[in-house]
Amino acid sequence: MKAPRSVEWLALIFWLTACQTVPAVPLDALPASPTPPLPSPSSLPALSSPTAIALAAPTRQAASTLIASLPSPAPDPLRFVFPTPPAAPVSAWRPPLYPIPWAPTPFDHFYLARPIAADEINWPLADYRYGGIFFENVVHTGVDIPAPIGTPVLAAGSGRVIWAGYGIYRGGNDPKDPYGLAVVIRHDFGYQGQTLYTLYGHLSQIDVAEGQYLESGQPLGLTGDTGRVTGPHLHFEVRLGENNYFLSRNPELWMSPPIGWGVLAGRVMDTAGLLLEEPQLFVITARANGQNFMARTYGVGAVNSDPYYRENLVIGDLPAGLYDLYTSYGGQSYQITLEIRAGVVNYFTFRGFRGFQVEPPPLPGSDFDPAATPTP
């Protein structure tokens, strides 16, 4: 039975104030269930009017029921609703990570370990990925990793602490700073001549001091709920070039994936070839077991694409294998089958009514100018 419109609006207003939800159940911990056959593109319904998107945690649900909720680009697309997911287990088994630095191609840069240990949930929440839109339509410049207050936070790489305390966003020792207690590390390695930084926000306790040198994996503090949050978690950022809010990069392209798993990056455009400025939802379904993974394209704001991939969508930690990728655009449904290869960034493009294409980005050449093609 469809809920009254008033209830939908109340839910929408409530969730728009949130930066953090209770973590969803990891896909690995979900019980097996019969998988209905995958739908054909012609059978996927499309919405005729804009609506708020209400997403559950990724499950072994038929892709057709997920695609039915995909709106075409429409006015006010940045407003969406998250339901309350069930509580997550303390941990779930996942393969160990590739050793860092892991760079199987000249353009991959998995240089960072996870900032939460393997015996805890140490992967980003799907609903709070890089580029999402939360408080007052402010773009999310990192990823959120759910963890109870007091969980040890580890240095993702070796380097020197250049910030430890309140005020990393506003300056000064401001307890009202949205990052709360935060630590920033300037790493002793970089990428293409640029210095790499990582930021660890919303801590409850800091155990390092400015100027201190840390090895990869060394504890630097404890997770918490300081700053602008609605629940305990770690906010993790990667910054390249300078320690600057406007120079962040997607951490899922920098953190080493589990062995045997890969990452999917996409460049999503309109039919004219311009990056979409509103979040577009994609569902990717594993053919092996019917598991669904979801992600949205980046919102407009302080987010930046990788200079090679020029992506505006990333889905990390995908077990290698065949997948069906779905979306809806302009009232039409689109689907493509692709293979996720382990240990690398897999890539696709989507260009409006022209649909999907699976091919690597063009190799940098004399006409390759990353500065000329940033994410809006």
PyMOL commands that set and color helices and strands:
alter all, ss='L'
color gray80, all
select helices_A, chain A and resi 5-15+27-29+41-43+63-67+126-128+135-137+245-247+251-253+352-354+370-372
alter helices_A, ss='H'
color red, helices_A
select strands_A, chain A and resi 143-146+152-154+159-165+181-191+194-206+213-214+219-223+233-240+248-249+261-269+281-286+292-296+313-319+321-329+332-340+345-351+356-357
alter strands_A, ss='S'
color yellow, strands_A
deselect
rebuild
show_as cartoon
